[in-house]
Amino acid sequence: MKLPLYQVDAFAESVFKGNPAAVLPLTEWLDTELMQQIAMENNLSETVFFVKNEDATGGLEASYHIRWFTPEYEIDLCGHATLASAYVIKNFLEPHVHEIHFTTEKVGPLKASAHDGQYTLDFPARMPEPCDVPKGLLESLGISTAVEVLRSRDYFVVLPDEDAVRNVEPDYTIMKDLDTIGVIVTAKGRDTDTVSRCFYPGAGIPEDPVTGSAHCNIVPYWAQKLSATKLHCRQLSPRGGDLWCSLEGGRVLMTGKCALFMTGEIHLG
């Protein structure tokens, strides 16, 4: 069996930037164990699979069911791999569509729109809530204090400024023992509204280059703090990435570009 494979750098103006995702369009679902093995073999932060929904009506809209896998397990939500999926659908599968609807297992409906080479995701907002500081969290970041420590799916650590975010030196051995999928560190930016870094060692991703799902937390938090609904966000990983975001009701809109790195086939014997 052969499967088409696209590797796309999402939230990137050119290759070698943003966050790479492996994208596999399917005509029918594979066994979950096999999809996990493919994700492990790809060894990217996410491998994404999607199948066209039977009730898709065509026209200028498309509808797919989507699932995301880290090298370790299936994850509930991934932004950059959804952006990469929209890029593949628009450029290779259904170039006539302008809007792509995604159904999911756990987070409800998602949407992506394409316009002039840019892609906008429509994701649920996840406002982080106050929590007790768990043992090992600050130590895992190499810091002694934080402005705030909150939590939604991930721990959400607010630092005093952009330099503090840049200077975080994570200890992944400690961080892996925390009781969340990951840790987000964020601050107000100098040249952007927000900056962040995101760590997911428990999912086999030490530092994620650009994390769309994290901005489901970052955007509502900073929108409230800055009294703004439109934010320019930057992730300060070595690859780096910029997201142009807005908060609209309970939804976060994230806009970015994609760069195609590779097309190929997976051979499964």
Buried (B, 14 or more C-beta within 10 A) or exposed (E): EEBBBBBBBBBBEEBEBBBBBBBBBBEEEBEEEEBBBBBBEBEBBBBBBBBBBEEBEEEEBBBBBBBBBBBBEBBEBBBBBBBBBBBBBBBBBBEEBEBBBBBBEEBEEBBBBBEEEEBBBBBBBBBBEEBEBBEBBBEBBEBEEBEBBBBBBBBBBBBEBBEBBEEBEBEBEBBBEBEBBBBBBBBBBEEBBBBBBBBBBBBBBEBBBBBBBBBBBBBBBBBEEEEEBBBEBBBBBEBBBBBBBBBEEEBBBBBBBBBBBEEEEBEEE
